[in-house]
Amino acid sequence: MLVEVKIGALIMDPNTNTPIVVLKGVDSDAILPIWVGAYEANAIALEIEKIVSQRPMTHDLFRNFVIEAGYKISRVIITDLLDNTFYALIEFFDEQENCISLDARPSDAIALALRLDCTIFVKQKVLDISASSTQIEIESKEETGALAEDWPDLIG
């Protein structure tokens, strides 16, 4: 089952100072935090804020290629979570309606989805794995007394 999501927040992890894209369910209470690199977070933030750079950035270049080649992006899907690494697919359709799926990092897929205004989905199993690993991490920190402050309430 696929769950439609949107970007709920782009925040910094206070412990690691690493950017986190927080995906929030459109029609559900699903929340999925994905830690991303600084460059990818910047690419996402620029598009959220609708800031246009003087020269095309990598995601802009790829968007331009997709449009000029006559492809349409149907959707982006966060497909898996293995060994703390998320996986994603970008689904394209060519002019003959042939589907082409490309493996991508979720951060790149999200940055491209924002630029091409396409829907982002997460497989339910990814939400389940993420929720269970987060629960294990919280329980472990509670046992050692290492649980710091709760996540700030940034998602409305």
Buried (B, 14 or more C-beta within 10 A) or exposed (E): EBBBBEBBBBBEEEEEEEBBBBBBBEEEEBBBBBBBEEEBBBBBBBBEEEEEEEEEBEBBEBBEEBEEEEBBBBBBBBBBBEEEEBBBBBBBBEEEEEEEEEEBBBBBBBBBBBBBEBBBBBBEEBBEBBEEEEEEEEEEEEEEEEEEEEBEEEEE
